[in-house]
Amino acid sequence: MTIFIAGGTSGIGYSLAEHYLAKGFKVGVCGRDVSKIPENHSENFKAFEADVCDINALSSAVNNFLLNDENLDLFINCAGSYAEDVAGNISYEEAEEMLRTNILGTVNCFEVARNFMKDQQSGGIAAIASVSGILDYENSSLYTKTKRSVIQIADAYRRALKPFGISVTTVAPGYIDTQKLRNLNNNDLSKKPFLIDEKTASEIISKAVNDQKEFIIFPSKMKWMMKSLSILPASLLNIIMFRKAKWMKND
Ligand SMILES: NC(=O)c1ccc[n+]([C@@H]2O[C@H](COP(=O)([O-])OP(=O)(O)OC[C@H]3O[C@@H](n4cnc5c(N)ncnc54)[C@H](OP(=O)(O)O)[C@@H]3O)[C@@H](O)[C@H]2O)c1
């Protein structure tokens, strides 16, 4: 079995790569900086330098991964850009990177994966959104709004790819203890409720992809909290989420 993971050089993507390698998959990953990847991998592992915003670079990375006309069984897009923008303090550069990676990058991943899978009449594609993208409220951050877009984009491709036998799984995780999340929070994740580790997250994601689930929110406590919040009137939700953001920032 083959799997390509965009954004597989660190965090959730790299943890998924290790998970699938342990299962005997042939694994390809890409990112902008492959030097982050620890050395000494098996011959089943290949890393490619490719930016998901560059569709040609992404496509040639997958092409170089699939030698001898192998099928592409799974494609997971973990590439994402996030910053602590709850206070609206991100720079133009951060905002641009977030929009390009999370929206254009998501579309490019679907396009590349479907090009490789469409003649196979099989395959699974997963997009990592975020639990934050589930709630619709006025004061949500730019990141949250991009992750809402990921959910919508995945919905559109799910419908389009069904006739080709390709399944699409949208993944909406809560907080996962990655180095990136730690870096953004001065190594203090005490205010991140229901935090789970990368290994647990990888197991949950791979099971959802294997079961061809359309949409998954985890961990379950976060899922039920989101479901409860989603039935609140928009004005109340706005106030609650604003206060939560201030509390997290110690404002
Ligand atoms: N950690 C959480 O709590 C959490 C919760 C919900 C959702 N998520 C989502 O999960 C995903 C992974 O997050 P993470 O915490 O594991 O962070 P991470 O370690 O920073 O992972 C992001 C990955 O995406 C790659 N990447 C970023 N921009 C890229 C680009 N333009 N082209 C190609 N690769 C790119 C990065 O590699 P390079 O730097 O080498 O490019 C890295 O491999 C993100 O989409 C994030 O929004 C995370």
The ligand as an ORCA input file, in Angstrom:
! r2SCAN-3c Opt
* xyz 0 1
  N      -1.599     20.771     16.669
  C      -2.877     21.043     16.835
  O      -3.353     21.228     17.963
  C      -3.807     21.103     15.655
  C      -5.196     21.113     15.908
  C      -6.074     21.165     14.825
  C      -5.580     21.184     13.535
  N      -4.231     21.171     13.329
  C      -3.764     21.187     11.952
  O      -2.931     20.060     11.750
  C      -1.951     20.355     10.756
  C      -0.562     20.031     11.291
  O      -0.296     20.834     12.424
  P       0.948     20.539     13.398
  O       0.555     21.011     14.741
  O       1.424     19.146     13.210
  O       2.018     21.603     12.871
  P       3.414     21.453     12.071
  O       4.342     20.543     12.794
  O       3.860     22.844     11.802
  O       2.981     20.744     10.737
  C       2.712     21.440      9.557
  C       3.307     20.675      8.409
  O       2.929     21.336      7.224
  C       4.098     21.627      6.473
  N       3.850     22.813      5.700
  C       3.507     24.052      6.125
  N       3.342     24.874      5.077
  C       3.586     24.137      3.950
  C       3.584     24.414      2.568
  N       3.280     25.615      2.102
  N       3.890     23.414      1.716
  C       4.193     22.180      2.167
  N       4.212     21.849      3.472
  C       3.910     22.832      4.352
  C       5.218     21.769      7.492
  O       6.482     21.451      6.928
  P       7.550     22.488      6.334
  O       7.783     23.517      7.390
  O       8.728     21.593      6.043
  O       6.957     23.054      5.097
  C       4.831     20.647      8.466
  O       5.287     19.407      7.961
  C      -2.160     21.822     10.390
  O      -2.973     21.878      9.235
  C      -2.920     22.383     11.572
  O      -3.701     23.491     11.204
  C      -3.340     21.141     14.358
*
